[in-house]
Amino acid sequence: MLSQNHEFTFYVGLTFQHDVELDDLRWLTTRGRSLPDGQTYAGGRNRPILLRADDSTTSRCHRLGFVSQVVYQSTFLIDASAVEAAIQTRFNYLALGRRRLWHCVGKGRSSDMSDVVKQRVHEVFVTYSKQVVANLDNKCCKIQF
C-alpha cells in the first residue's frame, strides 16, 4: 500500500522508549553533538528532511497528521536494526521528502552491549501522514535534501 498510494509520506525508525510517541517524531528535529569552533563536521548530526517554511524545525506540537505503528519488537538491537534497514531499503527508491522521510538506510546504532544486560525492548515503527504532500504544495513546509 505505501509504495502505491501517493498520499502517504512515511518514516521508518527505531526506538527503545517505552512509548513510541516519545520518539516517533524525533527525526523531525536537529539533534546530535555540537563541534568546538574550528572543527569540521563529518556526520553525526541529524538533518531533518521536513522544515517549516521559515527553515525552523517542525516541533512535536506540529505533528502534521503523523500516526505511528510499531511493526517489530526485539530485545536485541542488532535484530531490530536489521529490520529497520530492510524496510528502509525496500522503499528507498521512493521520492525523498514527498514519499519517504529518511536520507540514508540504517544510520542508527546497530549493536549495543547493554542489549544483553538491560534487556530493553527495541521497537521498529512506521510513522506516516497523509498531510505532508498538501503542506509541501501549500508551501507550509519544505524538503531539506
C-alpha positions in Angstrom: 0.0 0.0 0.0 2.7 2.5 0.9 4.5 2.1 -2.4 1.4 2.6 -4.5 -0.5 5.3 -2.5 1.0 8.7 -3.3 -0.9 10.3 -0.4 1.3 8.6 2.2 4.6 10.1 3.3 6.4 7.9 5.9 9.4 7.4 8.1 10.8 4.1 9.4 12.5 4.3 12.7 13.8 2.5 15.8 13.4 3.3 19.5 13.8 1.7 22.9 11.4 4.2 24.6 8.5 2.5 26.5 6.1 4.7 24.5 6.8 5.1 20.8 5.2 8.5 20.8 8.1 9.8 22.9 10.4 9.2 20.0 8.3 8.8 16.8 8.8 12.4 15.6 12.3 12.9 16.9 13.7 12.6 13.4 12.0 15.9 12.6 14.4 17.7 14.9 18.0 18.7 14.6 20.0 16.6 17.1 23.5 15.3 17.6 26.6 16.8 19.2 27.9 20.2 18.5 31.5 20.7 17.4 34.0 23.0 19.0 35.0 26.1 16.9 37.4 25.2 14.1 36.4 21.6 13.8 34.9 20.3 10.6 31.6 18.5 10.7 31.9 14.9 9.5 28.5 13.5 10.1 26.6 12.6 13.3 24.0 15.4 13.4 20.5 14.8 12.1 19.4 16.9 9.2 15.6 16.8 9.3 14.1 16.3 5.9 11.0 18.4 6.6 11.3 22.0 7.7 8.8 24.8 8.2 8.6 27.5 5.5 10.9 29.7 7.7 13.6 27.0 7.9 12.8 26.1 11.5 12.3 22.5 12.5 8.9 21.0 13.0 8.2 20.6 16.7 6.4 17.8 18.4 3.3 20.1 18.8 3.1 20.4 15.0 2.6 16.7 14.2 1.5 17.2 10.5 -1.1 14.4 11.0 1.6 11.7 11.7 0.4 8.4 13.1 2.8 5.7 14.3 2.6 2.0 14.3 5.1 -0.5 15.8 5.9 -3.2 13.3 8.6 -5.2 15.1 10.0 -5.7 18.6 13.1 -7.4 19.9 15.3 -7.3 23.0 18.3 -7.4 20.6 19.2 -4.0 19.0 21.1 -5.8 16.1 17.9 -7.6 15.1 15.7 -4.5 15.3 18.3 -2.5 13.4 18.3 -5.1 10.6 14.5 -5.0 10.3 14.6 -1.1 10.2 17.3 -1.2 7.5 15.4 -3.9 5.5 12.2 -1.8 5.4 14.1 1.4 4.5 16.0 -0.5 1.8 12.7 -1.9 0.3 11.3 1.7 -0.1 14.4 3.7 -0.7 13.5 4.2 -4.4 10.6 6.4 -3.4 10.9 10.2 -3.7 12.8 11.8 -0.8 10.5 14.2 1.1 7.3 13.6 -0.6 7.1 9.9 -0.1 10.0 8.7 2.2 11.5 10.7 5.0 14.9 9.3 5.6 18.2 10.3 3.9 20.1 7.1 4.2 19.3 3.5 5.1 20.1 2.2 8.6 22.0 5.1 10.1 21.1 4.3 13.8 23.2 2.2 16.1 23.1 -1.5 15.3 24.7 -3.1 18.3 25.0 -2.3 22.0 26.5 -4.3 24.9 23.6 -3.2 27.1 21.3 -5.3 24.8 22.2 -8.4 26.9 22.5 -6.7 30.2 19.5 -4.3 30.3 17.1 -6.4 28.1 15.4 -3.3 26.7 12.7 -3.8 24.1 13.7 -2.2 20.8 10.8 -1.3 18.5 10.8 -0.6 14.8 8.0 1.8 13.9 6.5 3.3 10.8 5.3 6.9 11.2 3.1 8.1 8.3 0.9 11.0 7.3 -1.5 12.0 4.5 -0.9 15.7 5.2 2.7 16.2 4.2 2.2 16.5 0.5 -0.6 19.1 0.9 1.7 21.1 3.3 4.5 20.9 0.8 2.2 22.0 -2.0 0.8 24.9 0.1 4.4 26.0 1.0 3.7 25.5 4.7 6.8 23.2 4.9 9.7 22.3 2.6 12.1 19.5 2.0 15.7 19.7 3.1 17.7 17.5 0.8 
